[in-house]
């Protein structure tokens, strides 16, 4: 249950929709992840793309995580919020010159480079600035992550990384590039991965390609295995925190590495998804020929995942403990049939004004919001405000 009775009272008259962030759960999730990683000497960079809400980022920064960024603006935000430059990586398949220059000027830890051409551009820009750019080469290992095809990134057909057939020429470009220092290899095969065997297969590929480079006399300091650990969208209350122990243990066991080699992770969703819920109000109830609809005041403009990936999010009433009695299609106000959060969702009989939570929305929720239909800016509520402020 998301809210107790006092909290229910307090949220009843708030303007909706809003993102509710449970800072206690965020804290506990980060603690568990950090503990499991530190125990094995692993480094975790939080992938800002999952959620760059300032308040959440500050908590994440304060726990000692690094930052994995995919735009110049994310790099700048990480710097502004206190992440130290030597804990910032910059990834992405299409970095602009402006973004590369900004990151070089900040002296970030490393660029995760996605193509030979990008390597050449970074070398040229670094040379103009008179600096050495540290880079990790992103290799496309051709592994199926068994997840939604839109968030699969490690197959030959995906646009990401350098295909293994081009590694020979990549290695020779790197050897000649005077302003680029290769420090690591980077892999990321997809997101919302729940099949742990995918990570075992990834370890096998990492070992293989690390050896390949070492046999050619290139020392690799950093093995960056990306992110992708999934969360339980079906049962957010039973599994609020992902099993970080098992996840890190797989890499600990299956990744071959020398003592001087660091293992880096770029976790996004696993660190923040369960801490966020989208709270929305029923505007209208409608019964069609075959259907009961709840028209709510949040739409695909606030949470795009169901419309974009047919993603499942648990939907529940937050203002009652009544048992479900009706199956509703829960839809938003946007003029698109894809603006639907869930079909045939079992819920208690509901009326205009009732409050609904769309759970597990802390990752890729707020950040993917849009202004389509000139909708309002996204609003938030943080759990500490709810617990402490008597006059919300
Ligand atoms: N590293 C790289 C290179 C990535 O591309 C991503 C995510 C991550 C790390 C973080 O992955 P995570 O730990 O969050 O799985 N909008 C989609 C997800 C897109 C993921 C993109 N890349 C969704 O809502 O499911």
Boltz pocket constraint, residues with backbone or C-beta under 6 A from the ligand:
constraints:
  - pocket:
      binder: B
      contacts: [[A, 47], [A, 49], [A, 50], [A, 68], [A, 91], [A, 151], [A, 153], [A, 188], [A, 190], [A, 191], [A, 192], [A, 226], [A, 227], [A, 228], [A, 229], [A, 266], [A, 267], [A, 268], [A, 269], [A, 270], [A, 305], [A, 309], [A, 363], [A, 364]]
      max_distance: 6.0
